[in-house]
Amino acid sequence: MNSLGLCQQLLPCSVPRRSSGACACPVRDSSVANLYSSWSASLWSCQQHKGVKQHKRHKRAQGCAAGLPFREAQHESLITQDLDDDDEPDASSSDIARPEQAGLPDRIGFLGAGKMGEALIRGFLASGVSVPSNISASVRNAERQRALSMLGIQIFGSATDGGAAEIAANSDIIILGVKPHQMDAVLSSLAPHVTTNHLIISIAAGIRISSIENALPDATHVVRVMPNTPCLIREAASAYVLGNHATPLDASRTFALMRSVGVAVTVEERMMDAVTGLSGSGPAYVFLMVEALADGAVASGLPRDKALFLAAQTVAGASRMVLEGGGNGGIAHPALLKDHVTSPAGTTIAGLAELEACGVRSAFMRAVKAASRRSEELT
Ligand SMILES: NC(=O)c1ccc[n+]([C@@H]2O[C@H](COP(=O)([O-])OP(=O)(O)OC[C@H]3O[C@@H](n4cnc5c(N)ncnc54)[C@H](OP(=O)(O)O)[C@@H]3O)[C@@H](O)[C@H]2O)c1
């Protein structure tokens, strides 16, 4: 039995466990920033875990970020970084560099910064993995230019009107943040300015790596990422795929960026449409679910504000139980958690029977499949 009083025979956990679970690092934000720093060759000037050899500090930075509390720690089989058991950071280290001190090297440029781009920018800034002076965005709409400049980042004009050249000149990592149908025009404008020193990260739904690589010079480093909007509050669920010329360092840089705003897993490109249908579009399904649950409570007599609050926290708490309930870093099977809280002839089974009668399970499956299909169509 685990701490939830649940049987541990939930999901077989394929996760190779570290000898100890959560990271003892006292400063989460800085540890992620340091992880990021550590993968850039020139960055060992960043001050962390003072008095330890450079190599050991590098290992600790990795261990620290990948060993951060539960959700990072427990998905080690899903992420790209393998850790040794002796990677634990020194709990006594109190001099981990602040992001500003770390001198984060990569300048990140966004080509298009709408809802998703802005969420990423805000997440990167909130996590400390980057600083405003290292971020720029090509934005064509004057109102958005004003809104984004409030974040202290550098703003350039439309990608197709000189902005792409400016972003290429001022960035190491270029994030393609436009809508899929806007991609061709943006790639054409970017292509003359891309070099093999750039890492191009596309977040566009449905756009294959091959079409990005074909539109850019030979050997361009490309990574395809599917994030989701909770990166705004550093709770994103992201998946990524490396292009043909992406290096292990590119993988590490991508991983560190996406990890700074949530969790990140690698998948094969053929799975990206399913990822898009699930986690890319998923926050909207959950918003709808929270709203509907609250509506039910209002119909049953609860005031709207309390109904929404309780509904949202119920979804968050139940999700947390799935993520944390498996013990030993595994994920609890939701069906077992459900059975555990369903008493004979009780209230919960009465509610569940209604959900089944309404086909809710099938509706969610169909929603994910429809969104995945739509992503395929965008190719
Ligand atoms: N939203 C999500 O939940 C989500 C999740 C995962 C992935 N994505 C992907 O993220 C990408 C962006 O989605 P989004 O929801 O953020 O869309 P969005 O809000 O429409 O953002 C796209 C932005 O790109 C700008 N843009 C278009 N052409 C431009 C150009 N030539 N130069 C500079 N900026 C340009 C648009 O400006 P205008 O306003 O002037 O058109 C807009 O601000 C899409 O490819 C989508 O598939 C989105």
The ligand as an SDF file (V2000), in Angstrom:
LIG
                    3D

 48 52  0  0  0  0  0  0  0  0999 V2000
   -3.0420   27.5670  -28.8510 N   0  0  0  0  0  0  0  0  0  0  0  0
   -2.7010   26.3700  -28.4250 C   0  0  0  0  0  0  0  0  0  0  0  0
   -3.2350   25.8460  -27.4480 O   0  0  0  0  0  0  0  0  0  0  0  0
   -1.5920   25.6380  -29.1300 C   0  0  0  0  0  0  0  0  0  0  0  0
   -1.0830   24.4670  -28.5510 C   0  0  0  0  0  0  0  0  0  0  0  0
   -0.0340   23.8180  -29.1820 C   0  0  0  0  0  0  0  0  0  0  0  0
    0.4950   24.3020  -30.3660 C   0  0  0  0  0  0  0  0  0  0  0  0
   -0.0320   25.4250  -30.9160 N   0  0  0  0  0  0  0  0  0  0  0  0
    0.5470   25.9120  -32.1780 C   0  0  0  0  0  0  0  0  0  0  0  0
    1.0980   27.1640  -31.9240 O   0  0  0  0  0  0  0  0  0  0  0  0
    1.0300   27.9560  -33.0950 C   0  0  0  0  0  0  0  0  0  0  0  0
    0.4210   29.3010  -32.7370 C   0  0  0  0  0  0  0  0  0  0  0  0
   -0.8840   29.0670  -32.2450 O   0  0  0  0  0  0  0  0  0  0  0  0
   -1.6230   30.2030  -31.4220 P   0  0  0  0  0  0  0  0  0  0  0  0
   -2.8010   29.5810  -30.8100 O   0  0  0  0  0  0  0  0  0  0  0  0
   -0.6370   30.9360  -30.5800 O   0  0  0  0  0  0  0  0  0  0  0  0
   -2.0930   31.1480  -32.6270 O   0  0  0  0  0  0  0  0  0  0  0  0
   -2.2070   32.7270  -32.6470 P   0  0  0  0  0  0  0  0  0  0  0  0
   -2.6500   33.2350  -31.3310 O   0  0  0  0  0  0  0  0  0  0  0  0
   -2.9890   33.0860  -33.8630 O   0  0  0  0  0  0  0  0  0  0  0  0
   -0.6980   33.1520  -32.8470 O   0  0  0  0  0  0  0  0  0  0  0  0
   -0.0530   33.2170  -34.0940 C   0  0  0  0  0  0  0  0  0  0  0  0
    0.6210   34.5600  -34.1360 C   0  0  0  0  0  0  0  0  0  0  0  0
    1.4840   34.6020  -35.2630 O   0  0  0  0  0  0  0  0  0  0  0  0
    1.3740   35.9030  -35.7810 C   0  0  0  0  0  0  0  0  0  0  0  0
    1.8430   35.9800  -37.1540 N   0  0  0  0  0  0  0  0  0  0  0  0
    1.2540   35.4790  -38.2490 C   0  0  0  0  0  0  0  0  0  0  0  0
    1.9840   35.7720  -39.3350 N   0  0  0  0  0  0  0  0  0  0  0  0
    3.0400   36.4860  -38.9050 C   0  0  0  0  0  0  0  0  0  0  0  0
    4.1640   37.0820  -39.5090 C   0  0  0  0  0  0  0  0  0  0  0  0
    4.3320   37.0360  -40.8430 N   0  0  0  0  0  0  0  0  0  0  0  0
    5.0560   37.7480  -38.7640 N   0  0  0  0  0  0  0  0  0  0  0  0
    4.8950   37.8140  -37.4210 C   0  0  0  0  0  0  0  0  0  0  0  0
    3.8660   37.2830  -36.7670 N   0  0  0  0  0  0  0  0  0  0  0  0
    2.9530   36.6100  -37.5020 C   0  0  0  0  0  0  0  0  0  0  0  0
   -0.0800   36.2190  -35.6770 C   0  0  0  0  0  0  0  0  0  0  0  0
   -0.2840   37.5880  -35.8180 O   0  0  0  0  0  0  0  0  0  0  0  0
   -1.7180   38.1910  -36.2610 P   0  0  0  0  0  0  0  0  0  0  0  0
   -2.4830   38.2470  -34.9730 O   0  0  0  0  0  0  0  0  0  0  0  0
   -1.3920   39.5090  -36.8310 O   0  0  0  0  0  0  0  0  0  0  0  0
   -2.3040   37.2100  -37.2540 O   0  0  0  0  0  0  0  0  0  0  0  0
   -0.3690   35.7090  -34.2660 C   0  0  0  0  0  0  0  0  0  0  0  0
   -0.0860   36.6660  -33.2810 O   0  0  0  0  0  0  0  0  0  0  0  0
    0.1790   27.2090  -34.1010 C   0  0  0  0  0  0  0  0  0  0  0  0
    0.9810   26.6890  -35.1240 O   0  0  0  0  0  0  0  0  0  0  0  0
   -0.4800   26.1160  -33.2810 C   0  0  0  0  0  0  0  0  0  0  0  0
   -0.6560   24.9390  -34.0370 O   0  0  0  0  0  0  0  0  0  0  0  0
   -1.0490   26.1150  -30.3160 C   0  0  0  0  0  0  0  0  0  0  0  0
  1  2  1  0
  2  3  2  0
  2  4  1  0
  4  5  1  0
  4 48  2  0
  5  6  2  0
  6  7  1  0
  7  8  2  0
  8  9  1  0
  8 48  1  0
  9 10  1  0
  9 46  1  0
 10 11  1  0
 11 12  1  0
 11 44  1  0
 12 13  1  0
 13 14  1  0
 14 15  2  0
 14 16  1  0
 14 17  1  0
 17 18  1  0
 18 19  2  0
 18 20  1  0
 18 21  1  0
 21 22  1  0
 22 23  1  0
 23 24  1  0
 23 42  1  0
 24 25  1  0
 25 26  1  0
 25 36  1  0
 26 27  1  0
 26 35  1  0
 27 28  2  0
 28 29  1  0
 29 30  1  0
 29 35  2  0
 30 31  1  0
 30 32  2  0
 32 33  1  0
 33 34  2  0
 34 35  1  0
 36 37  1  0
 36 42  1  0
 37 38  1  0
 38 39  2  0
 38 40  1  0
 38 41  1  0
 42 43  1  0
 44 45  1  0
 44 46  1  0
 46 47  1  0
M  CHG  2   8   1  16  -1
M  END
$$$$
